[in-house]
Amino acid sequence: MNSLGVGVIGMGWMGHTHSRAYRQLRDRFPELDTEVRLVCCADAVAERAREGAARHGFEGHTTDWPSLIEDHRIAAVSVTTPNDSHLAIVSAAARAGKHILCEKPVGRTPRETVAIRRVVEECGVLTLVGFNYRWAPMVQYARQLIRAGYLGDITHFRSRYFEGYARNPEEPVSWRFDRSVSGTGVLNDMLSHTTDLGHFLVGPIKRVAANRKTWIDSRPEAGEQVSRVGRRPVTNEDYVGGLVQFENDARGSFEACRIITGPQQELKVEVNGTTGSIIWDFERMNELQVYVNPGREPLRQGYTRLFSNPEYPFHGHFNPGQGTSLGYEDLKTIEASRFVQSILEGKQATPGVREAAEVAAVHAAVERSWESDQWQEVGRVESGE
Ligand SMILES: NC(=O)c1ccc[n+]([C@@H]2O[C@H](COP(=O)([O-])OP(=O)(O)OC[C@H]3O[C@@H](n4cnc5c(N)ncnc54)[C@H](O)[C@@H]3O)[C@@H](O)[C@H]2O)c1
C-alpha cells in the first residue's frame, strides 16, 4: 500500500471538509491503495488547530504554516484559508515541492491567480482546485451527453447561483465582505463555481457584459457586544449578473447573489443545443433533467428526470443502490480522490490552477464590464499582486 503524508492549512469550514475527505479515501476509493496520513494541520488560531487535530487525528498541529510546509513527511497540502493568504501559502508550498489542493478562487484577484499558476508551473508540482460541483455524478453525465453530441450544437448556457446566507443585514461582517481579504464578493465566492461549470460543459468564454450591486453596505462587527462595537462597511458586491458569449458562439446569462430570499443553495445550470437540453440544480444534485429530441418524434416534448444511481460516474463509490442520494461532502471526497490519484500517477488533473486562471480571466472581464458598462472580451491577465 502507498502512503501519502498530507497537511491542511486553515481549519475552518473547508479545513474540516478536506480533512474528512482524506479520511474517507481508503473506504470510498480502495483502488487507490493509499494510506493518507494526516501529518499536521495549521490555523492562525491555536485553538482551531488543536481542535482540528483532535477531531481528525492529525499527528500534529501548529499556528505556523511555514513549518508545516517545511515538514519533510508532508507531500501534499490543502490550502483552505481565506483568499488573501493563498498566494503566499501556495507559492511557498510549490517552492517546497508540495502538491497542492487549493480552494477556489485560488487568487484573491485574477492577477494573483495567474501569479499562482506561474509559480506552480515553474516548480512542476501538481494542483487541483476546489471547483467541487464538477464532481457531481449527474454533472459528469451531462458532460458525457454533451461530448457525445446528444445535445447537438450548443446554443445556450444559463447559470445562477443564489444563496441567502447574507440576507440578514444584522448578520455580522466576516472576511467574505472585505475586499482586502476576499477580493470580489459573489464573483469570487459563488460565480467562480458556475463560470467553471460553463467552461466544463460548453467551453471557453469569449466575452461578457456584466453589472453588480451591493444592497447591504455595512454590517455589525463580529463579537459578543455587537451593538457597542458598531458597523463596518461591506466593500464588495452582493450580486453580479450579466450576459455571456462562448467561443463556440453559444449565448447565455449568469447571476449570483448572496442576499436573495427564497433559494437556499440554488446553483443551477441549463444547457440547450440544437437537438437537446439539460438542467442541473445543486438543490436537487442527484437529479438531471434531460431532453433529447431525435427529430423524428415531433410530439415527444419536454424533459425526462434522471436520478443518480451507480450507473453514473462515482456514484457507486458511495452507494450501491438506486435512489440512494449523494451529498455535498461526497463531492469533496471525489475531489480528494482525484488529487491523490494525480499524485500517484504523476499527472496533472483538471481542474487545476490552469483552469482556475481561465475562470479568473473571465472574471477580470466581468470586472472591466461592470466598470465600463460595456461588453468586454476575455483577454490575457498579467500576473501580479
Ligand atoms: N469549494 C467550496 O464549496 C467552498 C466552500 C466554502 C469556502 N470555500 C473556500 O475555502 C476557503 C476557506 O473558506 P472557509 O469558509 O473554510 O473559511 P473559514 O473562515 O471557515 O475558515 C478559514 C480558517 O483559516 C484560518 N486562517 C486565516 N488566515 C490564516 C493564515 N494566514 N494561516 C493559517 N490559518 C489561517 C482561520 O482562522 C479559519 O479557521 C476560501 O478560499 C473559500 O472561498 C470553498
The ligand as an SDF file (V2000), in Angstrom:
LIG
                    3D

 44 48  0  0  0  0  0  0  0  0999 V2000
  -15.4450   24.7770   -2.6530 N   0  0  0  0  0  0  0  0  0  0  0  0
  -16.4010   25.2230   -1.8740 C   0  0  0  0  0  0  0  0  0  0  0  0
  -17.5640   24.8070   -1.9880 O   0  0  0  0  0  0  0  0  0  0  0  0
  -16.0560   26.2210   -0.7920 C   0  0  0  0  0  0  0  0  0  0  0  0
  -16.9550   26.4570    0.2570 C   0  0  0  0  0  0  0  0  0  0  0  0
  -16.5690   27.3660    1.2520 C   0  0  0  0  0  0  0  0  0  0  0  0
  -15.3590   28.0220    1.1700 C   0  0  0  0  0  0  0  0  0  0  0  0
  -14.5190   27.7780    0.1270 N   0  0  0  0  0  0  0  0  0  0  0  0
  -13.1960   28.4540    0.0420 C   0  0  0  0  0  0  0  0  0  0  0  0
  -12.3840   27.8940    1.0830 O   0  0  0  0  0  0  0  0  0  0  0  0
  -11.5350   28.8980    1.6420 C   0  0  0  0  0  0  0  0  0  0  0  0
  -11.8070   28.9690    3.1460 C   0  0  0  0  0  0  0  0  0  0  0  0
  -13.1710   29.2650    3.3720 O   0  0  0  0  0  0  0  0  0  0  0  0
  -13.9000   28.8040    4.7350 P   0  0  0  0  0  0  0  0  0  0  0  0
  -15.3580   29.0200    4.5180 O   0  0  0  0  0  0  0  0  0  0  0  0
  -13.4420   27.4760    5.1460 O   0  0  0  0  0  0  0  0  0  0  0  0
  -13.3350   29.9010    5.7400 O   0  0  0  0  0  0  0  0  0  0  0  0
  -13.4080   29.8870    7.3350 P   0  0  0  0  0  0  0  0  0  0  0  0
  -13.4590   31.3210    7.7310 O   0  0  0  0  0  0  0  0  0  0  0  0
  -14.4820   28.9680    7.8150 O   0  0  0  0  0  0  0  0  0  0  0  0
  -12.0090   29.2320    7.7460 O   0  0  0  0  0  0  0  0  0  0  0  0
  -10.7720   29.8300    7.4570 C   0  0  0  0  0  0  0  0  0  0  0  0
   -9.7860   29.3890    8.5400 C   0  0  0  0  0  0  0  0  0  0  0  0
   -8.4800   29.8290    8.1540 O   0  0  0  0  0  0  0  0  0  0  0  0
   -7.8200   30.3490    9.3020 C   0  0  0  0  0  0  0  0  0  0  0  0
   -6.8050   31.2820    8.8310 N   0  0  0  0  0  0  0  0  0  0  0  0
   -6.9690   32.5330    8.3340 C   0  0  0  0  0  0  0  0  0  0  0  0
   -5.7990   33.0480    7.9400 N   0  0  0  0  0  0  0  0  0  0  0  0
   -4.8500   32.0910    8.1890 C   0  0  0  0  0  0  0  0  0  0  0  0
   -3.4550   32.0210    7.9970 C   0  0  0  0  0  0  0  0  0  0  0  0
   -2.7660   33.0270    7.4450 N   0  0  0  0  0  0  0  0  0  0  0  0
   -2.8080   30.8890    8.3880 N   0  0  0  0  0  0  0  0  0  0  0  0
   -3.4800   29.8560    8.9370 C   0  0  0  0  0  0  0  0  0  0  0  0
   -4.8150   29.8770    9.1410 N   0  0  0  0  0  0  0  0  0  0  0  0
   -5.4980   30.9800    8.7660 C   0  0  0  0  0  0  0  0  0  0  0  0
   -8.9250   30.9840   10.1120 C   0  0  0  0  0  0  0  0  0  0  0  0
   -8.5420   31.1230   11.4760 O   0  0  0  0  0  0  0  0  0  0  0  0
  -10.0590   29.9890    9.9180 C   0  0  0  0  0  0  0  0  0  0  0  0
  -10.0620   28.9770   10.9030 O   0  0  0  0  0  0  0  0  0  0  0  0
  -11.8470   30.1770    0.8790 C   0  0  0  0  0  0  0  0  0  0  0  0
  -10.9260   30.3490   -0.1660 O   0  0  0  0  0  0  0  0  0  0  0  0
  -13.2440   29.9370    0.3090 C   0  0  0  0  0  0  0  0  0  0  0  0
  -13.5000   30.6640   -0.8750 O   0  0  0  0  0  0  0  0  0  0  0  0
  -14.8310   26.8800   -0.8540 C   0  0  0  0  0  0  0  0  0  0  0  0
  1  2  1  0
  2  3  2  0
  2  4  1  0
  4  5  1  0
  4 44  2  0
  5  6  2  0
  6  7  1  0
  7  8  2  0
  8  9  1  0
  8 44  1  0
  9 10  1  0
  9 42  1  0
 10 11  1  0
 11 12  1  0
 11 40  1  0
 12 13  1  0
 13 14  1  0
 14 15  2  0
 14 16  1  0
 14 17  1  0
 17 18  1  0
 18 19  2  0
 18 20  1  0
 18 21  1  0
 21 22  1  0
 22 23  1  0
 23 24  1  0
 23 38  1  0
 24 25  1  0
 25 26  1  0
 25 36  1  0
 26 27  1  0
 26 35  1  0
 27 28  2  0
 28 29  1  0
 29 30  1  0
 29 35  2  0
 30 31  1  0
 30 32  2  0
 32 33  1  0
 33 34  2  0
 34 35  1  0
 36 37  1  0
 36 38  1  0
 38 39  1  0
 40 41  1  0
 40 42  1  0
 42 43  1  0
M  CHG  2   8   1  16  -1
M  END
$$$$
